[in-house]
Amino acid sequence: MQTKKYRINEFITSKEVRLVDQNGKMVGIVSIARALESAQGVGLDLVEIAPDSIPPVCKILDYSKQRYDAKKKASEAKKKQKTFTIKEIKLGPNIGDHDYETKLRHARDFLTHGHKIKVTMKFRGRELINTDVGLKKLERLIRDTEDIAKIELAPKREGNQYFLALVAK
């Protein structure tokens, strides 16, 4: 995890800064010595929060607490991220009924566990003449999983393959 590096206290190099106090009130443009004195007077750090502005903006705050809060916020954001994997199921246009049922059972299992499914129907040789047979098999798969899945990518042909993407509802 990468946190933004700020210049603090004696590491601030400019001669004058626009100072914001610990309560968020704008003090104005002051010399760096006076700003450091103000920060040390209340027992906090002087942190350069906008180094690109002229003059740079510095704020009086507890730097270690700010870093801790930033790490905590990043950690919470990471926890709330939803991650899922893409599972692939490969079919042929002449798949038998029992084999189809097995692939369907796997697809339903993947969907109930929250995974995305990419279904690939590959045509070889003379199978390319009757691509509608394979397309009907994909439509059957869509009908059989419509209670737990929705189509993310409709059946799409690329070369000698059809692709279909399903995601759990």
N, C-alpha and C positions, 0 to 999 in steps of 0.2 A: 504494500500500500504506500503510495507516494503522497506526502503532504507538501503543501506549498511552503517554500522557505522564505521567511521574512527576515529583514535586517532588524536587529533590536539593539537598544541602548547605545553603547559606544561604537557599534558597527555601522551606524547611520552616517553617511559621508557628507551630506549637504550642509551648508552653512545656516540656512533658514528652513523652517518647516511650517506647514499649516497644522496646528495642534487641535486635537479633539480630546477633551478630558474624559475621565473614567465614567462619567454620567452620560456621555454622548453629546455634550454641549460644545459648540465650536468656540474655541478660545481666540483663534486668529493666527496670523503669521508671526512667529517668534523665532529667536535664535535657537540653535540646537542646544546650547549650554543651558538656556532657561527652560527648555522643554525637558531636558534630562533632569534638571533640578526639581521641576514640578513632579515628574514621575517618581523620583527617589523620595520626595517629600511625603508621598502617600504610600510608599512601599510597593509600587508596581513597576512594570516595564514600559519603556517607550518603544512602540512597534511601528515600523514603516508599513502602512497598509496600501498605499498607492504611490509606488516609487516613480511612475512615469509622469505624473502631473507636475506642474511647476507652480509653486514649490511642492515637494513631496508631502503627502498627507501622513501624519503620524498620530497614533492614538495611544492613550495611557490605559493599559489593561494588564491583567495577569496572564502572561504569555503561556505559561505551562498549563493553565486551565483552558486557554483557548485551543491549544494543541490537543489536549485530552478530549475536549468536546468535539473537535473535528474528527478525531479517530473514532469516537463513539458514533457520530452521525454516519460516517462511512460504513462502519460495521453494521449499523441498523439497515442502511440502504442495501447492503449485500445480503442480509438475511431475508429481506422482502423480495429479492429478485426471484423470479420463477424460472427455473431451469428445466429443460426437457431435452430428450434425445430423439433422434430420428431413427426409427427402425425401418429396415427395408424388407419387403416381401417380393420375391420373384415368382412370376407365373409364366406358363406357356399357354398358347391358345388351345392346345389339345389336352389340357389337364383333365385327369379323371375326376369323377365325383368325390371319391374318398379323399384324394389328394387335395381337392378344392376345400373340402370340409376341414381338413387339418390346417390348411393355410388360413382359412376363415377363423378357426379357433385361436390360432396364434395372433391374428390381427385384432380380434376382440380382446384378447388378454393384454396386448400392448396398449390398446386404447383405454382400457379400464385402469391401467397404471399411469395414465397421463402422458404417454409418449405420442409423438407424431409418427405417421406411417407413410412411407413412400412405396407405392406398388409399381413394379416394373413388369411389363408384359413384353417379352422379346420374341420376335418372329425370325425364324430361320428358313432359308431357301424358299421353297414353294409356298410356305405359310404366308408369305407377303401378299399373295394373290387374294386371300380371304381374310383381310384384316378385320372385317366386320365381326367375325366369329370371336376374335380376341376382345374386341370392343364390347360385345354382349357379355362376355365373362366379367369384364371390369364393371359394367353397369349392374350385373348381378351382385357383385361384391359391394357396390355402393348401396343397393337395396337391402342387403343382408346386414349391413352395419349402420343403417341410417338412424337407428334408435339410440346409438351411443356416439356417433361420429358425424362430423359435417365435412363437406368437401372444401379443402383449402385450395387445391389446384385441380380443375376438371381434367378428364383424360385428354392428354395432349400427345401428339405423335412427333417423334424426332427420329428420323432415319428409319431404322427397322425396329423401333421400340415405341410403346405407349407408356406414358408416366401418369400417375395419379397420386395426389397427396391428400391424406385424411388426417383430421385432428379431432381429439376428444371434445365433446360438447361441454 
